[in-house]
């Protein structure tokens, strides 16, 4: 089965079947990138960046992506 076939079949699923599919797709364990990001967040390595983002948001310094 191809990805296109799977995508075409999804609208035909019942609500319960879609929920089951969503649980299946989102149930994977974190990969190494996810684990590293969590370690970096816990260690405070992203605090400076997150403060800048919060400041930009509060000041309205946002723009849409092209």
CHARMM-style PDB file with segment names, atoms N, HN, CA, C and O in Angstrom:
ATOM      1  N   UNK     1       0.851  -1.170   0.000  1.00  0.00      PROA
ATOM      2  CA  UNK     1       0.000   0.000   0.000  1.00  0.00      PROA
ATOM      3  C   UNK     1       0.902   1.240   0.000  1.00  0.00      PROA
ATOM      4  O   UNK     1       1.937   1.271   0.666  1.00  0.00      PROA
ATOM      5  N   UNK     2       0.492   2.245  -0.750  1.00  0.00      PROA
ATOM      6  HN  UNK     2      -0.349   2.220  -1.291  1.00  0.00      PROA
ATOM      7  CA  UNK     2       1.270   3.479  -0.828  1.00  0.00      PROA
ATOM      8  C   UNK     2       0.736   4.509   0.158  1.00  0.00      PROA
ATOM      9  O   UNK     2      -0.363   4.363   0.695  1.00  0.00      PROA
ATOM     10  N   UNK     3       1.521   5.539   0.386  1.00  0.00      PROA
ATOM     11  HN  UNK     3       2.413   5.657  -0.049  1.00  0.00      PROA
ATOM     12  CA  UNK     3       1.093   6.632   1.256  1.00  0.00      PROA
ATOM     13  C   UNK     3      -0.143   7.303   0.668  1.00  0.00      PROA
ATOM     14  O   UNK     3      -1.058   7.676   1.403  1.00  0.00      PROA
ATOM     15  N   UNK     4      -0.173   7.457  -0.639  1.00  0.00      PROA
ATOM     16  HN  UNK     4       0.570   7.154  -1.236  1.00  0.00      PROA
ATOM     17  CA  UNK     4      -1.342   8.077  -1.283  1.00  0.00      PROA
ATOM     18  C   UNK     4      -2.600   7.248  -1.051  1.00  0.00      PROA
ATOM     19  O   UNK     4      -3.674   7.804  -0.828  1.00  0.00      PROA
ATOM     20  N   UNK     5      -2.479   5.941  -1.101  1.00  0.00      PROA
ATOM     21  HN  UNK     5      -1.606   5.489  -1.282  1.00  0.00      PROA
ATOM     22  CA  UNK     5      -3.624   5.070  -0.850  1.00  0.00      PROA
ATOM     23  C   UNK     5      -4.095   5.189   0.598  1.00  0.00      PROA
ATOM     24  O   UNK     5      -5.293   5.210   0.882  1.00  0.00      PROA
ATOM     25  N   UNK     6      -3.132   5.265   1.493  1.00  0.00      PROA
ATOM     26  HN  UNK     6      -2.159   5.248   1.263  1.00  0.00      PROA
ATOM     27  CA  UNK     6      -3.469   5.416   2.919  1.00  0.00      PROA
ATOM     28  C   UNK     6      -4.179   6.751   3.145  1.00  0.00      PROA
ATOM     29  O   UNK     6      -5.198   6.810   3.833  1.00  0.00      PROA
ATOM     30  N   UNK     7      -3.635   7.821   2.561  1.00  0.00      PROA
ATOM     31  HN  UNK     7      -2.807   7.774   2.002  1.00  0.00      PROA
ATOM     32  CA  UNK     7      -4.249   9.140   2.716  1.00  0.00      PROA
ATOM     33  C   UNK     7      -5.661   9.164   2.148  1.00  0.00      PROA
ATOM     34  O   UNK     7      -6.545   9.806   2.715  1.00  0.00      PROA
ATOM     35  N   UNK     8      -5.878   8.480   1.049  1.00  0.00      PROA
ATOM     36  HN  UNK     8      -5.160   7.959   0.588  1.00  0.00      PROA
ATOM     37  CA  UNK     8      -7.206   8.439   0.439  1.00  0.00      PROA
ATOM     38  C   UNK     8      -8.187   7.637   1.289  1.00  0.00      PROA
ATOM     39  O   UNK     8      -9.389   7.899   1.259  1.00  0.00      PROA
ATOM     40  N   UNK     9      -7.687   6.667   2.042  1.00  0.00      PROA
ATOM     41  HN  UNK     9      -6.711   6.453   2.066  1.00  0.00      PROA
ATOM     42  CA  UNK     9      -8.559   5.813   2.854  1.00  0.00      PROA
ATOM     43  C   UNK     9      -8.974   6.481   4.165  1.00  0.00      PROA
ATOM     44  O   UNK     9     -10.022   6.142   4.717  1.00  0.00      PROA
ATOM     45  N   UNK    10      -8.193   7.402   4.665  1.00  0.00      PROA
ATOM     46  HN  UNK    10      -7.343   7.677   4.217  1.00  0.00      PROA
ATOM     47  CA  UNK    10      -8.455   8.006   5.977  1.00  0.00      PROA
ATOM     48  C   UNK    10      -9.834   8.660   6.062  1.00  0.00      PROA
ATOM     49  O   UNK    10     -10.526   8.442   7.057  1.00  0.00      PROA
ATOM     50  N   UNK    11     -10.270   9.446   5.083  1.00  0.00      PROA
ATOM     51  HN  UNK    11      -9.708   9.624   4.276  1.00  0.00      PROA
ATOM     52  CA  UNK    11     -11.609  10.055   5.191  1.00  0.00      PROA
ATOM     53  C   UNK    11     -12.740   9.026   5.246  1.00  0.00      PROA
ATOM     54  O   UNK    11     -13.847   9.348   5.677  1.00  0.00      PROA
ATOM     55  N   UNK    12     -12.476   7.820   4.820  1.00  0.00      PROA
ATOM     56  HN  UNK    12     -11.576   7.559   4.470  1.00  0.00      PROA
ATOM     57  CA  UNK    12     -13.493   6.774   4.808  1.00  0.00      PROA
ATOM     58  C   UNK    12     -13.607   6.058   6.160  1.00  0.00      PROA
ATOM     59  O   UNK    12     -14.531   5.272   6.369  1.00  0.00      PROA
ATOM     60  N   UNK    13     -12.681   6.326   7.062  1.00  0.00      PROA
ATOM     61  HN  UNK    13     -11.931   6.965   6.891  1.00  0.00      PROA
ATOM     62  CA  UNK    13     -12.684   5.685   8.373  1.00  0.00      PROA
ATOM     63  C   UNK    13     -13.755   6.297   9.272  1.00  0.00      PROA
ATOM     64  O   UNK    13     -14.143   7.452   9.101  1.00  0.00      PROA
ATOM     65  N   UNK    14     -14.216   5.517  10.213  1.00  0.00      PROA
ATOM     66  HN  UNK    14     -13.900   4.578  10.352  1.00  0.00      PROA
ATOM     67  CA  UNK    14     -15.126   6.051  11.220  1.00  0.00      PROA
ATOM     68  C   UNK    14     -14.326   6.906  12.189  1.00  0.00      PROA
ATOM     69  O   UNK    14     -13.096   6.873  12.194  1.00  0.00      PROA
ATOM     70  N   UNK    15     -15.031   7.663  13.001  1.00  0.00      PROA
ATOM     71  HN  UNK    15     -16.030   7.690  12.997  1.00  0.00      PROA
ATOM     72  CA  UNK    15     -14.365   8.482  14.008  1.00  0.00      PROA
ATOM     73  C   UNK    15     -13.515   7.612  14.932  1.00  0.00      PROA
ATOM     74  O   UNK    15     -12.390   7.977  15.273  1.00  0.00      PROA
ATOM     75  N   UNK    16     -14.050   6.475  15.331  1.00  0.00      PROA
ATOM     76  HN  UNK    16     -14.964   6.179  15.054  1.00  0.00      PROA
ATOM     77  CA  UNK    16     -13.311   5.567  16.221  1.00  0.00      PROA
ATOM     78  C   UNK    16     -12.060   5.026  15.534  1.00  0.00      PROA
ATOM     79  O   UNK    16     -11.004   4.915  16.158  1.00  0.00      PROA
ATOM     80  N   UNK    17     -12.177   4.693  14.261  1.00  0.00      PROA
ATOM     81  HN  UNK    17     -13.034   4.782  13.755  1.00  0.00      PROA
ATOM     82  CA  UNK    17     -11.019   4.190  13.527  1.00  0.00      PROA
ATOM     83  C   UNK    17      -9.947   5.265  13.362  1.00  0.00      PROA
ATOM     84  O   UNK    17      -8.753   4.979  13.449  1.00  0.00      PROA
ATOM     85  N   UNK    18     -10.380   6.493  13.124  1.00  0.00      PROA
ATOM     86  HN  UNK    18     -11.350   6.725  13.053  1.00  0.00      PROA
ATOM     87  CA  UNK    18      -9.409   7.594  13.011  1.00  0.00      PROA
ATOM     88  C   UNK    18      -8.688   7.822  14.340  1.00  0.00      PROA
ATOM     89  O   UNK    18      -7.483   8.075  14.364  1.00  0.00      PROA
ATOM     90  N   UNK    19      -9.431   7.731  15.439  1.00  0.00      PROA
ATOM     91  HN  UNK    19     -10.409   7.525  15.419  1.00  0.00      PROA
ATOM     92  CA  UNK    19      -8.812   7.895  16.757  1.00  0.00      PROA
ATOM     93  C   UNK    19      -7.793   6.793  17.001  1.00  0.00      PROA
ATOM     94  O   UNK    19      -6.711   7.048  17.529  1.00  0.00      PROA
ATOM     95  N   UNK    20      -8.136   5.568  16.619  1.00  0.00      PROA
ATOM     96  HN  UNK    20      -9.016   5.360  16.190  1.00  0.00      PROA
ATOM     97  CA  UNK    20      -7.202   4.457  16.774  1.00  0.00      PROA
ATOM     98  C   UNK    20      -5.953   4.673  15.929  1.00  0.00      PROA
ATOM     99  O   UNK    20      -4.841   4.408  16.385  1.00  0.00      PROA
ATOM    100  N   UNK    21      -6.130   5.152  14.705  1.00  0.00      PROA
ATOM    101  HN  UNK    21      -7.034   5.368  14.335  1.00  0.00      PROA
ATOM    102  CA  UNK    21      -5.001   5.435  13.824  1.00  0.00      PROA
ATOM    103  C   UNK    21      -4.119   6.529  14.420  1.00  0.00      PROA
ATOM    104  O   UNK    21      -2.894   6.417  14.406  1.00  0.00      PROA
ATOM    105  N   UNK    22      -4.735   7.578  14.940  1.00  0.00      PROA
ATOM    106  HN  UNK    22      -5.731   7.669  14.951  1.00  0.00      PROA
ATOM    107  CA  UNK    22      -3.973   8.671  15.553  1.00  0.00      PROA
ATOM    108  C   UNK    22      -3.158   8.167  16.736  1.00  0.00      PROA
ATOM    109  O   UNK    22      -1.993   8.536  16.891  1.00  0.00      PROA
ATOM    110  N   UNK    23      -3.763   7.325  17.572  1.00  0.00      PROA
ATOM    111  HN  UNK    23      -4.709   7.026  17.446  1.00  0.00      PROA
ATOM    112  CA  UNK    23      -3.020   6.765  18.712  1.00  0.00      PROA
ATOM    113  C   UNK    23      -1.832   5.945  18.231  1.00  0.00      PROA
ATOM    114  O   UNK    23      -0.751   5.999  18.816  1.00  0.00      PROA
ATOM    115  N   UNK    24      -2.038   5.197  17.179  1.00  0.00      PROA
ATOM    116  HN  UNK    24      -2.917   5.153  16.703  1.00  0.00      PROA
ATOM    117  CA  UNK    24      -0.961   4.370  16.626  1.00  0.00      PROA
ATOM    118  C   UNK    24       0.174   5.240  16.089  1.00  0.00      PROA
ATOM    119  O   UNK    24       1.345   4.978  16.363  1.00  0.00      PROA
ATOM    120  N   UNK    25      -0.171   6.259  15.335  1.00  0.00      PROA
ATOM    121  HN  UNK    25      -1.123   6.471  15.113  1.00  0.00      PROA
ATOM    122  CA  UNK    25       0.853   7.107  14.721  1.00  0.00      PROA
ATOM    123  C   UNK    25       1.591   7.964  15.730  1.00  0.00      PROA
ATOM    124  O   UNK    25       2.769   8.270  15.545  1.00  0.00      PROA
ATOM    125  N   UNK    26       0.907   8.352  16.793  1.00  0.00      PROA
ATOM    126  HN  UNK    26      -0.050   8.103  16.943  1.00  0.00      PROA
ATOM    127  CA  UNK    26       1.539   9.219  17.788  1.00  0.00      PROA
ATOM    128  C   UNK    26       2.084   8.449  18.976  1.00  0.00      PROA
ATOM    129  O   UNK    26       2.565   9.050  19.937  1.00  0.00      PROA
ATOM    130  N   UNK    27       2.017   7.153  18.925  1.00  0.00      PROA
ATOM    131  HN  UNK    27       1.626   6.664  18.145  1.00  0.00      PROA
ATOM    132  CA  UNK    27       2.450   6.340  20.046  1.00  0.00      PROA
ATOM    133  C   UNK    27       3.903   5.928  20.004  1.00  0.00      PROA
ATOM    134  O   UNK    27       4.370   5.224  20.900  1.00  0.00      PROA
ATOM    135  N   UNK    28       4.631   6.351  18.983  1.00  0.00      PROA
ATOM    136  HN  UNK    28       4.252   6.923  18.256  1.00  0.00      PROA
ATOM    137  CA  UNK    28       6.026   5.955  18.899  1.00  0.00      PROA
ATOM    138  C   UNK    28       6.835   6.587  20.008  1.00  0.00      PROA
ATOM    139  O   UNK    28       6.540   7.690  20.468  1.00  0.00      PROA
ATOM    140  N   UNK    29       7.847   5.877  20.425  1.00  0.00      PROA
ATOM    141  HN  UNK    29       8.087   4.981  20.052  1.00  0.00      PROA
ATOM    142  CA  UNK    29       8.743   6.426  21.442  1.00  0.00      PROA
ATOM    143  C   UNK    29       9.601   7.511  20.811  1.00  0.00      PROA
ATOM    144  O   UNK    29       9.806   7.543  19.598  1.00  0.00      PROA
ATOM    145  N   UNK    30      10.087   8.382  21.651  1.00  0.00      PROA
ATOM    146  HN  UNK    30       9.921   8.356  22.637  1.00  0.00      PROA
ATOM    147  CA  UNK    30      10.956   9.444  21.160  1.00  0.00      PROA
ATOM    148  C   UNK    30      12.202   8.851  20.514  1.00  0.00      PROA
ATOM    149  O   UNK    30      12.726   7.832  20.963  1.00  0.00      PROA
ATOM    150  N   UNK    31      12.666   9.503  19.459  1.00  0.00      PROA
ATOM    151  HN  UNK    31      12.241  10.331  19.094  1.00  0.00      PROA
ATOM    152  CA  UNK    31      13.935   9.093  18.881  1.00  0.00      PROA
ATOM    153  C   UNK    31      15.054   9.865  19.590  1.00  0.00      PROA
ATOM    154  O   UNK    31      14.789  10.619  20.527  1.00  0.00      PROA
ATOM    155  N   UNK    32      16.265   9.685  19.158  1.00  0.00      PROA
ATOM    156  HN  UNK    32      16.480   9.073  18.397  1.00  0.00      PROA
ATOM    157  CA  UNK    32      17.410  10.314  19.833  1.00  0.00      PROA
ATOM    158  C   UNK    32      17.322  11.836  19.793  1.00  0.00      PROA
ATOM    159  O   UNK    32      17.714  12.501  20.752  1.00  0.00      PROA
ATOM    160  N   UNK    33      16.813  12.395  18.699  1.00  0.00      PROA
ATOM    161  HN  UNK    33      16.494  11.855  17.920  1.00  0.00      PROA
ATOM    162  CA  UNK    33      16.684  13.848  18.608  1.00  0.00      PROA
ATOM    163  C   UNK    33      15.731  14.362  19.673  1.00  0.00      PROA
ATOM    164  O   UNK    33      16.025  15.349  20.348  1.00  0.00      PROA
ATOM    165  N   UNK    34      14.587  13.697  19.829  1.00  0.00      PROA
ATOM    166  HN  UNK    34      14.348  12.896  19.281  1.00  0.00      PROA
ATOM    167  CA  UNK    34      13.613  14.092  20.847  1.00  0.00      PROA
ATOM    168  C   UNK    34      14.214  13.983  22.244  1.00  0.00      PROA
ATOM    169  O   UNK    34      14.027  14.864  23.083  1.00  0.00      PROA
ATOM    170  N   UNK    35      14.934  12.892  22.480  1.00  0.00      PROA
ATOM    171  HN  UNK    35      15.086  12.177  21.798  1.00  0.00      PROA
ATOM    172  CA  UNK    35      15.545  12.687  23.792  1.00  0.00      PROA
ATOM    173  C   UNK    35      16.575  13.775  24.085  1.00  0.00      PROA
ATOM    174  O   UNK    35      16.639  14.285  25.204  1.00  0.00      PROA
ATOM    175  N   UNK    36      17.386  14.134  23.080  1.00  0.00      PROA
ATOM    176  HN  UNK    36      17.334  13.720  22.171  1.00  0.00      PROA
ATOM    177  CA  UNK    36      18.393  15.183  23.268  1.00  0.00      PROA
ATOM    178  C   UNK    36      17.730  16.524  23.541  1.00  0.00      PROA
ATOM    179  O   UNK    36      18.197  17.282  24.390  1.00  0.00      PROA
ATOM    180  N   UNK    37      16.651  16.825  22.835  1.00  0.00      PROA
ATOM    181  HN  UNK    37      16.272  16.209  22.145  1.00  0.00      PROA
ATOM    182  CA  UNK    37      15.932  18.077  23.055  1.00  0.00      PROA
ATOM    183  C   UNK    37      15.408  18.143  24.484  1.00  0.00      PROA
ATOM    184  O   UNK    37      15.511  19.184  25.134  1.00  0.00      PROA
ATOM    185  N   UNK    38      14.854  17.056  24.972  1.00  0.00      PROA
ATOM    186  HN  UNK    38      14.770  16.211  24.444  1.00  0.00      PROA
ATOM    187  CA  UNK    38      14.358  17.020  26.349  1.00  0.00      PROA
ATOM    188  C   UNK    38      15.491  17.219  27.351  1.00  0.00      PROA
ATOM    189  O   UNK    38      15.320  17.913  28.353  1.00  0.00      PROA
ATOM    190  N   UNK    39      16.646  16.612  27.085  1.00  0.00      PROA
ATOM    191  HN  UNK    39      16.784  16.048  26.270  1.00  0.00      PROA
ATOM    192  CA  UNK    39      17.801  16.795  27.985  1.00  0.00      PROA
ATOM    193  C   UNK    39      18.260  18.254  27.975  1.00  0.00      PROA
ATOM    194  O   UNK    39      18.556  18.829  29.023  1.00  0.00      PROA
ATOM    195  N   UNK    40      18.315  18.844  26.781  1.00  0.00      PROA
ATOM    196  HN  UNK    40      18.075  18.378  25.930  1.00  0.00      PROA
ATOM    197  CA  UNK    40      18.738  20.245  26.665  1.00  0.00      PROA
ATOM    198  C   UNK    40      17.772  21.179  27.373  1.00  0.00      PROA
ATOM    199  O   UNK    40      18.197  22.112  28.055  1.00  0.00      PROA
ATOM    200  N   UNK    41      16.472  20.935  27.219  1.00  0.00      PROA
ATOM    201  HN  UNK    41      16.127  20.177  26.665  1.00  0.00      PROA
ATOM    202  CA  UNK    41      15.470  21.754  27.915  1.00  0.00      PROA
ATOM    203  C   UNK    41      15.622  21.629  29.424  1.00  0.00      PROA
ATOM    204  O   UNK    41      15.590  22.631  30.139  1.00  0.00      PROA
ATOM    205  N   UNK    42      15.786  20.404  29.911  1.00  0.00      PROA
ATOM    206  HN  UNK    42      15.812  19.590  29.330  1.00  0.00      PROA
ATOM    207  CA  UNK    42      15.921  20.172  31.348  1.00  0.00      PROA
ATOM    208  C   UNK    42      17.179  20.817  31.898  1.00  0.00      PROA
ATOM    209  O   UNK    42      17.206  21.249  33.051  1.00  0.00      PROA
ATOM    210  N   UNK    43      18.224  20.885  31.078  1.00  0.00      PROA
ATOM    211  HN  UNK    43      18.202  20.534  30.142  1.00  0.00      PROA
ATOM    212  CA  UNK    43      19.496  21.466  31.519  1.00  0.00      PROA
ATOM    213  C   UNK    43      19.513  22.983  31.385  1.00  0.00      PROA
ATOM    214  O   UNK    43      20.487  23.627  31.776  1.00  0.00      PROA
ATOM    215  N   UNK    44      18.443  23.562  30.836  1.00  0.00      PROA
ATOM    216  HN  UNK    44      17.652  23.039  30.518  1.00  0.00      PROA
ATOM    217  CA  UNK    44      18.380  25.016  30.692  1.00  0.00      PROA
ATOM    218  C   UNK    44      19.118  25.560  29.490  1.00  0.00      PROA
ATOM    219  O   UNK    44      19.304  26.772  29.381  1.00  0.00      PROA
ATOM    220  N   UNK    45      19.542  24.697  28.586  1.00  0.00      PROA
ATOM    221  HN  UNK    45      19.391  23.713  28.674  1.00  0.00      PROA
ATOM    222  CA  UNK    45      20.329  25.136  27.434  1.00  0.00      PROA
ATOM    223  C   UNK    45      19.519  25.985  26.450  1.00  0.00      PROA
ATOM    224  O   UNK    45      20.095  26.694  25.625  1.00  0.00      PROA
ATOM    225  N   UNK    46      18.205  25.916  26.533  1.00  0.00      PROA
ATOM    226  HN  UNK    46      17.737  25.340  27.204  1.00  0.00      PROA
ATOM    227  CA  UNK    46      17.370  26.675  25.601  1.00  0.00      PROA
ATOM    228  C   UNK    46      16.668  27.855  26.273  1.00  0.00      PROA
ATOM    229  O   UNK    46      15.855  28.534  25.646  1.00  0.00      PROA
ATOM    230  N   UNK    47      16.977  28.096  27.532  1.00  0.00      PROA
ATOM    231  HN  UNK    47      17.637  27.545  28.041  1.00  0.00      PROA
ATOM    232  CA  UNK    47      16.293  29.159  28.275  1.00  0.00      PROA
ATOM    233  C   UNK    47      16.437  30.526  27.612  1.00  0.00      PROA
ATOM    234  O   UNK    47      15.462  31.268  27.496  1.00  0.00      PROA
ATOM    235  N   UNK    48      17.644  30.856  27.180  1.00  0.00      PROA
ATOM    236  HN  UNK    48      18.436  30.253  27.274  1.00  0.00      PROA
ATOM    237  CA  UNK    48      17.886  32.166  26.565  1.00  0.00      PROA
ATOM    238  C   UNK    48      17.049  32.315  25.285  1.00  0.00      PROA
ATOM    239  O   UNK    48      16.444  33.362  25.051  1.00  0.00      PROA
ATOM    240  N   UNK    49      17.023  31.285  24.481  1.00  0.00      PROA
ATOM    241  HN  UNK    49      17.514  30.435  24.671  1.00  0.00      PROA
ATOM    242  CA  UNK    49      16.238  31.314  23.252  1.00  0.00      PROA
ATOM    243  C   UNK    49      14.753  31.422  23.556  1.00  0.00      PROA
ATOM    244  O   UNK    49      14.045  32.191  22.905  1.00  0.00      PROA
ATOM    245  N   UNK    50      14.273  30.669  24.528  1.00  0.00      PROA
ATOM    246  HN  UNK    50      14.848  30.045  25.057  1.00  0.00      PROA
ATOM    247  CA  UNK    50      12.855  30.708  24.881  1.00  0.00      PROA
ATOM    248  C   UNK    50      12.447  32.073  25.432  1.00  0.00      PROA
ATOM    249  O   UNK    50      11.340  32.539  25.158  1.00  0.00      PROA
ATOM    250  N   UNK    51      13.318  32.719  26.199  1.00  0.00      PROA
ATOM    251  HN  UNK    51      14.217  32.341  26.421  1.00  0.00      PROA
ATOM    252  CA  UNK    51      13.028  34.063  26.704  1.00  0.00      PROA
ATOM    253  C   UNK    51      12.923  35.054  25.548  1.00  0.00      PROA
ATOM    254  O   UNK    51      12.058  35.930  25.547  1.00  0.00      PROA
ATOM    255  N   UNK    52      13.816  34.906  24.557  1.00  0.00      PROA
ATOM    256  HN  UNK    52      14.518  34.194  24.558  1.00  0.00      PROA
ATOM    257  CA  UNK    52      13.768  35.791  23.385  1.00  0.00      PROA
ATOM    258  C   UNK    52      12.461  35.583  22.623  1.00  0.00      PROA
ATOM    259  O   UNK    52      11.830  36.553  22.205  1.00  0.00      PROA
ATOM    260  N   UNK    53      12.058  34.351  22.442  1.00  0.00      PROA
ATOM    261  HN  UNK    53      12.572  33.563  22.782  1.00  0.00      PROA
ATOM    262  CA  UNK    53      10.803  34.059  21.744  1.00  0.00      PROA
ATOM    263  C   UNK    53       9.631  34.668  22.500  1.00  0.00      PROA
ATOM    264  O   UNK    53       8.769  35.311  21.900  1.00  0.00      PROA
ATOM    265  N   UNK    54       9.594  34.469  23.817  1.00  0.00      PROA
ATOM    266  HN  UNK    54      10.294  33.947  24.305  1.00  0.00      PROA
ATOM    267  CA  UNK    54       8.522  35.043  24.631  1.00  0.00      PROA
ATOM    268  C   UNK    54       8.489  36.564  24.502  1.00  0.00      PROA
ATOM    269  O   UNK    54       7.416  37.157  24.398  1.00  0.00      PROA
ATOM    270  N   UNK    55       9.664  37.193  24.509  1.00  0.00      PROA
ATOM    271  HN  UNK    55      10.536  36.710  24.593  1.00  0.00      PROA
ATOM    272  CA  UNK    55       9.733  38.641  24.391  1.00  0.00      PROA
ATOM    273  C   UNK    55       9.235  39.087  23.015  1.00  0.00      PROA
ATOM    274  O   UNK    55       8.474  40.049  22.912  1.00  0.00      PROA
ATOM    275  N   UNK    56       9.660  38.393  21.964  1.00  0.00      PROA
ATOM    276  HN  UNK    56      10.278  37.611  22.048  1.00  0.00      PROA
ATOM    277  CA  UNK    56       9.205  38.728  20.617  1.00  0.00      PROA
ATOM    278  C   UNK    56       7.690  38.598  20.501  1.00  0.00      PROA
ATOM    279  O   UNK    56       7.036  39.438  19.883  1.00  0.00      PROA
ATOM    280  N   UNK    57       7.141  37.560  21.089  1.00  0.00      PROA
ATOM    281  HN  UNK    57       7.672  36.877  21.591  1.00  0.00      PROA
ATOM    282  CA  UNK    57       5.687  37.362  21.057  1.00  0.00      PROA
ATOM    283  C   UNK    57       4.978  38.488  21.795  1.00  0.00      PROA
ATOM    284  O   UNK    57       4.016  39.059  21.281  1.00  0.00      PROA
ATOM    285  N   UNK    58       5.445  38.808  22.986  1.00  0.00      PROA
ATOM    286  HN  UNK    58       6.226  38.345  23.403  1.00  0.00      PROA
ATOM    287  CA  UNK    58       4.783  39.843  23.780  1.00  0.00      PROA
ATOM    288  C   UNK    58       4.888  41.220  23.137  1.00  0.00      PROA
ATOM    289  O   UNK    58       4.014  42.061  23.349  1.00  0.00      PROA
ATOM    290  N   UNK    59       5.931  41.467  22.361  1.00  0.00      PROA
ATOM    291  HN  UNK    59       6.641  40.783  22.188  1.00  0.00      PROA
ATOM    292  CA  UNK    59       6.116  42.748  21.685  1.00  0.00      PROA
ATOM    293  C   UNK    59       5.508  42.774  20.286  1.00  0.00      PROA
ATOM    294  O   UNK    59       5.572  43.786  19.589  1.00  0.00      PROA
ATOM    295  N   UNK    60       4.915  41.642  19.883  1.00  0.00      PROA
ATOM    296  HN  UNK    60       4.863  40.819  20.450  1.00  0.00      PROA
ATOM    297  CA  UNK    60       4.307  41.589  18.559  1.00  0.00      PROA
ATOM    298  C   UNK    60       5.291  41.536  17.415  1.00  0.00      PROA
ATOM    299  O   UNK    60       4.956  41.875  16.279  1.00  0.00      PROA
ATOM    300  N   UNK    61       6.506  41.112  17.713  1.00  0.00      PROA
ATOM    301  HN  UNK    61       6.778  40.837  18.636  1.00  0.00      PROA
ATOM    302  CA  UNK    61       7.548  41.037  16.662  1.00  0.00      PROA
ATOM    303  C   UNK    61       7.503  39.700  15.935  1.00  0.00      PROA
ATOM    304  O   UNK    61       8.477  38.947  15.938  1.00  0.00      PROA
ATOM    305  N   UNK    62       6.380  39.418  15.324  1.00  0.00      PROA
ATOM    306  HN  UNK    62       5.589  40.030  15.322  1.00  0.00      PROA
ATOM    307  CA  UNK    62       6.211  38.170  14.599  1.00  0.00      PROA
ATOM    308  C   UNK    62       5.869  38.470  13.162  1.00  0.00      PROA
ATOM    309  O   UNK    62       5.261  39.496  12.856  1.00  0.00      PROA
ATOM    310  N   UNK    63       6.257  37.577  12.290  1.00  0.00      PROA
ATOM    311  HN  UNK    63       6.751  36.744  12.539  1.00  0.00      PROA
ATOM    312  CA  UNK    63       5.873  37.716  10.882  1.00  0.00      PROA
ATOM    313  C   UNK    63       5.517  36.347  10.349  1.00  0.00      PROA
ATOM    314  O   UNK    63       6.013  35.328  10.831  1.00  0.00      PROA
ATOM    315  N   UNK    64       4.654  36.333   9.349  1.00  0.00      PROA
ATOM    316  HN  UNK    64       4.252  37.160   8.958  1.00  0.00      PROA
ATOM    317  CA  UNK    64       4.257  35.087   8.722  1.00  0.00      PROA
ATOM    318  C   UNK    64       5.397  34.537   7.885  1.00  0.00      PROA
ATOM    319  O   UNK    64       6.184  35.291   7.312  1.00  0.00      PROA
ATOM    320  N   UNK    65       5.477  33.233   7.821  1.00  0.00      PROA
ATOM    321  HN  UNK    65       4.837  32.621   8.286  1.00  0.00      PROA
ATOM    322  CA  UNK    65       6.449  32.613   6.951  1.00  0.00      PROA
ATOM    323  C   UNK    65       5.976  32.771   5.507  1.00  0.00      PROA
ATOM    324  O   UNK    65       4.776  32.783   5.231  1.00  0.00      PROA
ATOM    325  N   UNK    66       6.928  32.890   4.603  1.00  0.00      PROA
ATOM    326  HN  UNK    66       7.903  32.881   4.827  1.00  0.00      PROA
ATOM    327  CA  UNK    66       6.538  33.048   3.187  1.00  0.00      PROA
ATOM    328  C   UNK    66       5.847  31.810   2.663  1.00  0.00      PROA
ATOM    329  OT1 UNK    66       5.453  31.770   1.497  1.00  0.00      PROA
TER     330      UNK     66
END
